[in-house]
Amino acid sequence: MTNTKIRLDFIPGTLCDERLWSRLAPALGGAFQLQHVPLHQARTRLQMQQIIASHSAPQTHLVGFSLGAYLALEHALAHPRRVKSLTLIANSAKGLLPAEISARQRIVAMLERNAYAGITRQRLRELLHPSHLGDIAITGLIQQMGLDLGKDVLLAQFITTIARPDLMARLPELDFPVLIVGAEDDKLVDPDDLRAMAARLPQATLHLLKDNTGHMIPLEAPDALAQAMRAHLEAAGNFNDNDGHRASPPPFSQNQ
């Protein structure tokens, strides 16, 4: 067994940076090398895709959260030969729910008139399971990322990504291992969308979290996410290893 670490390329969500993964990294363990895509540097949809392409490996294990997962899906559809495996966390290939589009449009209108004062308590209630609203380690990190990245990043990410084409019909094109992780209590993503995604993907694993988890899965459930990812990546290493003919994945190992 080689000691070479498996590189993972991480794309964060709206108003997030590499701190989003700060709880996941130790839970994943030492077998992985985490590389972070600086999505916050982009101001247009094209720049987002260019940053993902330039900061991910030629043969990437791509991991995306929320907006980052949608963009990861777009990248994979545009460059399928560049992707070894895909991990999509808390995101629907259908795009945003109508209620979320309305909420974002209201936030954009308010931001364009006013200074940005940070993530509101109301927004935290949409992002987090009620059991985590009192956890300052989580809420404080989300609020700090918001303040540090600021109004310009939030406006750019909201305005350029509210319109997200429905990618469901194209999912059968992705013939490599895809892990979908969601939460039954996510207020922003319909878990039925994730079930529908898994049904359309040739090599999908669906992992839906049921307890005390909202939208912010990397912060709310890092251990469960890490366990699902390790199993997915262990199985992915045994796909496409026979001159392009797909081998059956091994059963998920309990060894960590």
C-alpha positions as CSV (number, residue, x, y, z in Angstrom):
1,M,0.0,0.0,0.0
2,T,1.4,3.3,-1.0
3,N,1.7,6.2,1.4
4,T,0.9,8.8,-1.2
5,K,-1.9,11.0,0.0
6,I,-5.1,11.3,-2.0
7,R,-5.6,14.9,-3.2
8,L,-9.1,16.3,-2.7
9,D,-10.1,19.6,-4.4
10,F,-12.6,21.5,-2.2
11,I,-15.0,24.1,-3.5
12,P,-16.9,26.1,-0.8
13,G,-20.3,27.5,-0.9
14,T,-21.7,31.1,-0.9
15,L,-19.8,33.4,1.4
16,C,-17.5,30.6,2.6
17,D,-13.8,29.9,2.2
18,E,-11.5,27.1,3.4
19,R,-12.6,27.6,7.0
20,L,-15.9,25.8,6.0
21,W,-13.8,22.5,5.9
22,S,-12.0,23.1,9.2
23,R,-14.0,20.5,11.1
24,L,-14.0,18.0,8.3
25,A,-10.2,18.0,7.7
26,P,-9.3,16.3,11.1
27,A,-12.3,13.9,10.8
28,L,-11.0,12.7,7.3
29,G,-7.6,11.8,8.8
30,G,-4.2,11.8,7.4
31,A,-4.7,9.9,4.1
32,F,-5.9,13.0,2.3
33,Q,-4.3,16.2,1.0
34,L,-6.8,19.0,1.0
35,Q,-6.6,21.7,-1.7
36,H,-8.9,24.7,-1.6
37,V,-10.5,26.4,-4.5
38,P,-10.6,30.2,-3.7
39,L,-14.1,30.7,-5.1
40,H,-14.4,34.1,-3.3
41,Q,-11.9,35.6,-5.7
42,A,-14.3,35.2,-8.7
43,R,-16.8,38.0,-9.6
44,T,-18.5,36.3,-12.6
45,R,-19.8,32.9,-13.4
46,L,-17.0,32.4,-16.0
47,Q,-14.4,33.4,-13.4
48,M,-15.8,30.8,-11.0
49,Q,-15.4,28.1,-13.6
50,Q,-11.9,29.3,-14.5
51,I,-10.8,29.2,-10.9
52,I,-12.2,25.7,-10.4
53,A,-10.4,24.5,-13.6
54,S,-7.1,26.1,-12.6
55,H,-7.1,25.1,-9.0
56,S,-8.1,21.4,-9.4
57,A,-6.0,18.5,-10.4
58,P,-5.9,17.2,-14.0
59,Q,-7.5,14.1,-12.6
60,T,-9.5,15.4,-9.7
61,H,-11.4,14.1,-6.7
62,L,-13.7,17.1,-6.6
63,V,-15.7,18.0,-3.5
64,G,-18.2,20.8,-3.5
65,F,-20.7,22.2,-1.0
66,S,-23.9,24.0,-1.8
67,L,-23.0,26.6,-4.6
68,G,-19.6,24.9,-4.8
69,A,-21.3,21.5,-5.5
70,Y,-23.5,23.0,-8.3
71,L,-20.3,24.5,-9.8
72,A,-18.5,21.2,-9.4
73,L,-21.3,19.5,-11.3
74,E,-21.0,22.1,-14.1
75,H,-17.2,21.5,-14.2
76,A,-17.7,17.7,-14.3
77,L,-20.2,18.0,-17.2
78,A,-17.9,20.3,-19.1
79,H,-14.7,18.3,-18.4
80,P,-15.8,14.7,-17.5
81,R,-12.3,13.3,-18.3
82,R,-10.8,15.5,-15.7
83,V,-12.9,14.1,-12.9
84,K,-12.1,10.8,-11.0
85,S,-14.9,11.2,-8.5
86,L,-17.3,13.8,-7.3
87,T,-18.7,14.6,-3.9
88,L,-21.8,16.8,-3.9
89,I,-22.8,18.2,-0.5
90,A,-26.2,19.9,0.2
91,N,-27.0,20.9,-3.4
92,S,-29.7,20.0,-5.9
93,A,-28.9,19.7,-9.6
94,K,-32.3,21.3,-10.2
95,G,-30.9,24.6,-8.9
96,L,-32.5,26.8,-6.2
97,L,-35.9,26.3,-4.7
98,P,-38.3,29.2,-5.6
99,A,-38.5,30.3,-2.0
100,E,-34.7,30.5,-1.9
101,I,-34.6,32.5,-5.1
102,S,-37.0,35.0,-3.6
103,A,-35.0,35.2,-0.4
104,R,-31.8,35.9,-2.4
105,Q,-33.5,38.5,-4.5
106,R,-34.7,40.3,-1.4
107,I,-31.1,40.2,0.1
108,V,-29.6,41.5,-3.1
109,A,-32.1,44.4,-3.2
110,M,-31.3,45.2,0.5
111,L,-27.5,44.9,0.0
112,E,-27.6,47.3,-3.0
113,R,-29.1,50.0,-0.8
114,N,-27.3,49.4,2.5
115,A,-24.0,48.4,4.1
116,Y,-23.5,44.7,4.8
117,A,-23.8,44.0,8.6
118,G,-23.1,40.3,8.4
119,I,-25.2,37.2,8.4
120,T,-28.4,37.7,10.2
121,R,-30.0,35.5,12.9
122,Q,-32.8,34.8,10.4
123,R,-30.3,33.5,7.8
124,L,-28.6,31.3,10.4
125,R,-32.0,29.7,11.2
126,E,-32.3,28.8,7.5
127,L,-28.8,27.5,7.3
128,L,-28.6,25.5,10.6
129,H,-30.5,22.8,12.4
130,P,-32.2,24.3,15.5
131,S,-29.9,22.2,17.7
132,H,-26.8,24.2,16.4
133,L,-28.1,27.7,16.7
134,G,-26.7,28.0,20.2
135,D,-23.3,26.6,19.2
136,I,-21.0,29.6,19.0
137,A,-18.2,27.6,17.4
138,I,-20.5,27.0,14.4
139,T,-22.4,30.3,14.3
140,G,-19.3,32.4,15.0
141,L,-17.4,30.7,12.2
142,I,-20.2,31.3,9.7
143,Q,-20.6,34.9,10.8
144,Q,-16.8,35.6,10.7
145,M,-16.5,34.2,7.1
146,G,-19.4,36.5,6.1
147,L,-17.8,39.5,7.6
148,D,-14.3,38.8,6.3
149,L,-15.5,38.1,2.7
150,G,-18.0,40.9,2.8
151,K,-20.6,42.6,0.7
152,D,-18.9,42.5,-2.7
153,V,-18.3,38.7,-2.6
154,L,-21.9,38.1,-1.4
155,L,-23.4,40.3,-4.1
156,A,-21.2,38.7,-6.9
157,Q,-22.1,35.2,-5.7
158,F,-25.8,35.8,-5.3
159,I,-26.3,37.8,-8.5
160,T,-24.3,35.5,-10.8
161,T,-25.6,32.2,-9.5
162,I,-29.3,32.8,-8.7
163,A,-30.1,31.4,-12.2
164,R,-29.0,27.8,-12.2
165,P,-30.1,25.7,-15.1
166,D,-31.6,22.3,-14.2
167,L,-28.9,19.8,-14.8
168,M,-30.9,16.7,-13.9
169,A,-31.2,15.4,-17.5
170,R,-27.5,15.5,-18.0
171,L,-26.6,13.4,-14.9
172,P,-26.4,10.1,-16.8
173,E,-23.4,11.5,-18.7
174,L,-21.3,11.3,-15.5
175,D,-20.0,7.7,-15.5
176,F,-17.7,7.9,-12.5
177,P,-18.3,7.6,-8.7
178,V,-20.5,10.3,-7.3
179,L,-21.3,10.7,-3.6
180,I,-24.3,12.8,-2.8
181,V,-24.6,13.9,0.9
182,G,-27.6,15.8,2.1
183,A,-29.8,16.3,5.2
184,E,-33.5,15.5,5.6
185,D,-33.9,18.7,7.6
186,D,-32.1,21.0,5.2
187,K,-34.4,24.0,4.6
188,L,-32.6,25.0,1.4
189,V,-32.4,21.7,-0.5
190,D,-35.2,19.2,-1.0
191,P,-33.9,15.7,-0.1
192,D,-36.2,14.3,-2.8
193,D,-34.1,16.1,-5.4
194,L,-31.1,14.3,-4.1
195,R,-32.9,10.9,-4.4
196,A,-33.8,11.8,-7.9
197,M,-30.2,12.7,-8.7
198,A,-28.9,9.4,-7.3
199,A,-31.4,7.6,-9.5
200,R,-30.0,9.2,-12.6
201,L,-26.3,8.9,-12.0
202,P,-24.6,5.7,-13.2
203,Q,-22.4,5.3,-10.1
204,A,-24.1,7.2,-7.3
205,T,-24.0,6.7,-3.5
206,L,-26.6,8.7,-1.6
207,H,-26.1,9.5,2.1
208,L,-28.9,11.4,3.8
209,L,-28.3,12.6,7.3
210,K,-31.4,12.4,9.5
211,D,-30.4,13.8,12.9
212,N,-29.5,17.3,14.0
213,T,-28.2,18.5,10.7
214,G,-29.3,21.4,8.5
215,H,-27.7,22.9,5.4
216,M,-24.2,23.4,6.8
217,I,-23.2,19.8,6.8
218,P,-19.4,20.2,6.9
219,L,-19.7,22.2,10.1
220,E,-22.8,20.4,11.6
221,A,-21.9,16.8,10.8
222,P,-18.2,16.6,10.0
223,D,-17.7,13.0,11.3
224,A,-20.7,11.6,9.4
225,L,-19.5,13.4,6.2
226,A,-16.0,12.2,6.7
227,Q,-17.1,8.6,7.1
228,A,-19.2,8.7,3.9
229,M,-16.4,10.4,2.0
230,R,-13.8,7.8,3.1
231,A,-16.0,4.9,2.0
232,H,-16.8,6.7,-1.3
233,L,-13.1,7.4,-2.1
234,E,-12.0,3.9,-1.1
235,A,-14.6,2.5,-3.5
236,A,-13.7,5.1,-6.2
237,G,-10.1,3.9,-6.2
238,N,-11.3,0.5,-7.5
239,F,-13.4,1.8,-10.4
240,N,-12.2,2.1,-14.0
241,D,-9.1,0.0,-13.1
242,N,-9.5,-2.5,-16.0
243,D,-8.5,-0.8,-19.2
244,G,-11.6,1.5,-18.9
245,H,-14.0,-1.3,-18.0
246,R,-15.6,-0.6,-14.7
247,A,-14.9,-3.0,-11.9
248,S,-17.3,-3.6,-9.1
249,P,-16.6,-1.5,-6.0
250,P,-15.5,-3.3,-2.9
251,P,-17.9,-3.4,0.1
252,F,-17.5,-0.3,2.2
253,S,-14.7,-0.9,4.8
254,Q,-15.2,0.0,8.4
255,N,-11.5,0.5,8.8
256,Q,-10.5,4.1,9.1
